[in-house]
Amino acid sequence: MNEILQQAELISALNYVNWSLGFALLLLYTWVFQVAFKRYALVVSNRDLFASNFYYYAISIFLIITTIKSSLALSLGLVGALSIIRFRTAIKEPEQIIYLLGLTAIAISLAAEQFIISTFCVAIYVVVAFTRSKRSQQYSSFATDYLMIQLAEADAAAIQGFMKHMEAQDWTASLLNYEQQQSQGVRLLYKLRHASPESISEVHAQLAAHSLTAHSVKLSASNA
């Protein structure tokens, strides 16, 4: 009987107007985070797949805070319950953690009925993500596209001529690795400012111009 009365008190203490407004804003802001992550995140992993989990994550945090904010006993019990949860899939990229942390902050602030603060923070996140994405197109330090060329054994002068041509290209940021392999020739790894299918055609044309044979030319366009 006492448990039923306690639950009734929790239900009556909930402001349904503010809760509904907070939940509606949560859905909107989670969608904003999804769009920002898909368009502006500088990650190699599948952005669509990772962003599809944002709604589940944000709603879970919102409901947890809504439940425990009016009961100290529930909050203490929740700490013990969540301590047994283990995430078996590691989040390898820091930007993914940043977005999840941002969603956590927004969900908590909305559950605490801090609507103005949460709105301001969402705007800041979007502006920072947009600015960072634009900077990544201008500075090679943010480049995450790579070109690997596996050359057959060839004249060193021809390879040097090819490398000089690659360095002169505006889409090439820097040479990351030059490896002389005994059985497979030379391996070149370039970091690119931006990648496109035309880059492959340009590489093959220059290889032919310098009389070089490539075992493979691989392009990794992680920001595509």
C-alpha positions in Angstrom: 0.0 0.0 0.0 2.8 2.4 0.9 4.5 1.7 -2.5 1.3 2.6 -4.3 1.0 5.8 -2.4 4.6 6.7 -3.1 4.0 6.1 -6.8 0.8 8.2 -6.7 2.8 11.1 -5.1 5.4 10.9 -7.8 2.8 11.0 -10.6 0.9 13.9 -9.0 4.2 15.9 -8.5 4.9 15.7 -12.3 4.1 18.8 -14.2 2.7 17.3 -17.4 2.7 20.6 -19.4 6.5 21.1 -18.8 7.2 17.4 -19.3 5.4 17.4 -22.7 7.2 20.6 -23.7 10.5 19.1 -22.7 9.8 15.9 -24.5 8.8 17.7 -27.7 12.0 19.8 -27.5 14.0 16.6 -26.9 12.7 15.1 -30.1 13.5 18.3 -32.0 17.0 18.7 -30.6 17.9 15.1 -31.1 16.9 15.5 -34.8 19.2 18.5 -35.0 22.0 16.5 -33.5 21.4 13.8 -36.0 21.6 16.2 -38.9 24.7 17.9 -37.5 26.5 14.6 -37.0 25.6 13.2 -40.5 26.7 16.4 -42.3 29.6 17.8 -40.2 31.1 14.9 -38.2 34.7 14.1 -39.1 34.5 10.4 -38.4 35.4 7.3 -40.5 32.6 5.1 -39.2 29.1 4.9 -40.6 27.5 8.2 -39.6 24.0 7.2 -40.6 24.1 4.0 -38.5 25.6 5.7 -35.5 23.2 8.7 -35.6 20.2 6.4 -35.8 20.7 5.5 -32.1 20.5 9.1 -30.9 16.7 9.0 -30.3 16.9 5.8 -28.2 19.8 7.3 -26.2 18.3 10.7 -25.6 14.8 9.4 -24.7 16.3 7.0 -22.2 18.3 9.7 -20.4 15.3 12.0 -20.4 13.1 9.3 -18.8 15.7 8.3 -16.2 16.1 11.9 -15.0 12.3 12.5 -15.0 11.9 9.4 -12.8 14.6 10.1 -10.3 14.6 13.8 -9.9 11.8 13.8 -7.4 13.0 10.8 -5.4 16.3 10.4 -3.6 15.6 6.7 -3.0 15.1 6.0 -6.7 18.2 7.9 -7.7 20.4 5.9 -5.3 18.8 2.7 -6.5 19.5 3.6 -10.1 23.2 4.1 -9.4 23.4 0.5 -8.2 21.4 -0.8 -11.1 23.4 0.9 -13.8 26.7 -0.1 -12.2 26.2 -3.6 -13.6 25.8 -2.5 -17.3 28.7 -3.1 -19.5 29.1 -1.8 -23.1 30.8 -4.5 -25.2 31.1 -2.3 -28.3 33.8 0.2 -27.9 33.4 3.8 -29.2 36.6 4.3 -31.0 36.3 7.9 -32.2 36.3 10.9 -29.7 33.8 12.8 -31.7 31.2 10.1 -31.2 31.7 10.4 -27.4 31.4 14.2 -27.7 28.0 13.9 -29.4 26.7 11.4 -26.9 27.9 13.6 -24.1 26.1 16.6 -25.7 22.9 14.6 -26.0 23.2 13.5 -22.4 23.5 17.2 -21.3 20.6 18.3 -23.4 18.3 15.4 -22.2 19.2 16.1 -18.6 18.6 19.9 -18.9 15.2 19.3 -20.6 14.2 16.8 -17.9 15.2 19.5 -15.3 13.0 22.0 -17.2 15.9 24.2 -18.2 14.5 25.0 -21.7 16.4 28.2 -22.4 19.8 26.8 -21.4 19.3 23.6 -23.5 18.2 25.7 -26.5 21.3 27.9 -26.2 23.6 24.8 -25.9 22.1 23.1 -29.0 22.7 26.3 -31.0 26.3 26.4 -29.8 26.8 22.7 -30.8 25.5 23.3 -34.3 27.6 26.4 -34.8 30.8 24.7 -33.6 30.1 21.6 -35.7 29.5 23.7 -38.8 32.6 25.9 -38.3 34.8 22.9 -37.7 33.5 21.2 -40.8 34.3 24.3 -42.9 37.8 24.5 -41.4 38.4 20.9 -42.3 38.0 21.8 -46.0 40.6 24.5 -45.8 43.3 23.0 -43.6 45.1 19.8 -44.2 45.4 19.0 -40.5 41.8 17.9 -40.5 42.1 15.8 -43.7 41.0 12.2 -43.2 41.1 11.0 -46.8 44.0 8.7 -47.9 45.5 7.5 -51.1 47.6 4.4 -51.1 49.7 3.5 -54.2 51.5 0.2 -54.5 54.1 0.5 -57.2 56.0 -2.3 -58.9 59.8 -2.1 -58.9 60.8 0.8 -61.1 63.5 3.3 -61.7 64.1 5.6 -58.7 64.1 8.7 -60.9 60.7 7.9 -62.4 59.3 7.4 -58.8 60.8 10.8 -57.7 59.2 12.5 -60.8 55.8 11.0 -59.9 56.1 12.1 -56.3 57.0 15.6 -57.3 53.9 15.8 -59.5 51.7 14.5 -56.6 53.1 17.1 -54.2 52.1 19.8 -56.7 48.4 18.8 -56.7 46.0 21.0 -54.7 44.1 18.0 -53.4 47.2 16.3 -51.9 48.0 17.4 -48.3 51.2 15.4 -47.5 53.1 12.2 -48.0 52.6 10.1 -44.9 54.6 7.0 -45.7 57.3 6.0 -48.2 58.1 2.3 -47.9 60.6 0.4 -50.0 59.5 -3.3 -50.1 61.8 -6.0 -51.4 59.2 -8.1 -53.1 56.4 -5.6 -53.9 58.2 -2.5 -54.9 57.4 0.9 -53.3 54.4 1.8 -51.2 53.2 5.4 -51.0 50.6 6.7 -48.6 49.2 10.2 -49.1 47.0 12.3 -46.9 44.5 14.2 -49.0 42.7 17.5 -48.5 39.7 16.0 -50.3 39.0 12.9 -52.3 37.1 12.3 -55.5 36.9 9.6 -58.2 38.8 12.0 -60.5 41.8 11.6 -58.2 42.1 7.9 -59.2 42.1 8.8 -62.9 44.7 11.5 -62.4 47.0 9.1 -60.6 46.7 6.4 -63.3 47.4 9.1 -66.0 50.6 10.2 -64.2 51.7 6.7 -63.6 51.5 6.0 -67.3 53.3 9.3 -68.0 56.2 8.3 -65.8 56.2 4.7 -67.1 55.3 3.3 -63.8 53.2 0.2 -63.0 51.0 0.0 -60.0 49.8 -3.2 -58.3 47.0 -1.2 -56.7 45.7 2.3 -56.2 43.3 2.6 -53.2 41.3 5.7 -52.2 39.7 6.1 -48.7 37.2 8.9 -48.8 36.1 9.0 -45.1 34.4 12.4 -45.4 32.4 11.6 -48.5 
